[in-house]
Amino acid sequence: MKPVTLKQIAETLGISITTVSKALKDYPDVSKKTKALVKDLAQTLNYKPNSFAVNLRTKESKTIGLIVPEIVHHFFSSVIKGIISQAEKKGYLVITLQSNESYDLERKQIELLLNKRVDGILISLANQTADYNHLNAVMSNNTPLVMFDKIAKLVKCSKVLINDREAAYKATQHLIDTGCKKIAHFRGPLLPQNSIDRFLGYKKALIDNGITYDSSLVYILKDMSYEEGRFYAKKLVDEHEGVDGIFINTDLVAIGAITEFNSLKIKVPEDISVIGFSNWFMSSVISPSLTTINQPGFEIGKKAFKLLYKEINSKKNDKIINFKEVILDTQLVLRESTKS
């Protein structure tokens, strides 16, 4: 069946198309009786507004694009929930795409979203992303862009993030305050800015406390997986003696490390203290439970959408878009994997 049109409703009721349109939109210059007749018939005929025509008229698609490295990751799933919770309130559909940490796929997804004429784009960069031409193309297209978590400092747009360097410093300082003197770091790949900043925070905490930085105690992980956590925990034990603390870039890796230490009969935190990052829900149920940095994913998602929505409205009203950088607080969550 062909979609029901305003013209069909108008002809059936013997009124003008303009009156039908106004009645469906509750214009005050249409009588209550006419509104009721129009709405009842529209419901009976299952009338649906032509969204394409509406989009052409309003120059809005009421959709936004969201690109994340991983959808199933605890942090990003929390961010997505935060974004959708706000988008639904404003009548926006969120097209969610996963880059799988691939620059090439991320670039193609940006092109796809621009071709779909989304009203704005939210993105957390893939680990492989070192070229930003595709992001600058978004800005050149005059499409609002907001980055979160894994960002590019060289791209001029609004951003929502935490102070990764400060949070990593806080985590490492906690290990030092509880008596650790030889502290390793399992870090992420070299490219993401948050991985760089967490490493720098770790290093600065050591130096500020008079502990010599030893590059051999820093392990660069590729996938940031549970399996890598187990592998590098074993590697650390085989290669170094006397390590009494580890700051690990994400909770999933930290849980893998604790699992490996348990299998090797190495006591946590008596023999070695472990601290993670993000406060994944599994960090509270592993034994011993994981001390970690709470990263407010849901709030990051909410803030990111609100910034994007504001910029979409500014563009619609031909106002200048003022880019903002929103930095949210983190908290140290004390559990059993570090000494009191």
Order of alpha helices (4+ residues) and beta strands (2+ residues): alpha-alpha-alpha-alpha-beta-alpha-beta-alpha-beta-alpha-beta-beta-alpha-beta-alpha-beta-alpha-beta-alpha-beta-beta-alpha-beta-beta
